């Protein structure tokens, strides 16, 4: 049997090497795109801490998962320091993978269409009562139901902003979500096998794929999707704003700020209104 790794040793073996590799192969953009990419990653890391900390703390205090004796050096709000580090590691790994795959944040006509935005909002909001209903149905759904309810509001917000863009680029965000998730699935399965952390059999469904609980599989997919959506929409909104300003008037130098044709700015402040 392999020796149990501490959480920090897990990062040294599985997290930091892949992070360094992805940083090394990351594309080098022109300065403006580079600044936007860095800003997007920094913002997403901050959001990850703000939104994930309460949920993770609650799940740990409820006993949905735990850690081996000696695997945790210190805790804050019941969360191991290694877990806090993982918030950053996962976000940055997913971000680097996204930029390595590549994406075009250009705004296009139709990106503000109502239908995909409304559909995304409806699905995201419906996830909240569904998840909470599972939690109340049986203790074994605590992790799964809590995860669904936790993800729903974020997806609803993201699709309310850029549902049209996300709907026309499914291959991008599906690929960029699943590739890092697959790596984390393997690393997570090894850590569980070593006993670094474990899931409660009473508060999880017990369904697993090759020994990896489905709750863990879905967590990495959900966290990755929220990160991918946030990163691409951040740059997409900035591109829309560039185009809006270029249509509004010339720059101080006398020329337009961008020489790419831009859509007319909507007269109504509601950006859903698009000319037929």
BELZIZI-V569539 format. One record per run of one state. SS is the DSSP state (H for helix, E for strand, C for the rest). FROM is the first residue (numbers start at 1). TO is the last residue. If there is no record, write none. Layout:
ss:from:to
SS:FROM:TO
SS:FROM:TO
This chain:
ss:from:to
C:1:6
H:7:25
C:26:30
H:31:62
C:63:64
E:65:67
C:68:74
E:75:76
C:77:78
E:79:80
H:81:101
C:102:113
H:114:137
C:138:138
H:139:168
C:169:169
H:170:194
C:195:196
E:197:199
C:200:207
E:208:209
C:210:211
E:212:213
H:214:248
C:249:276
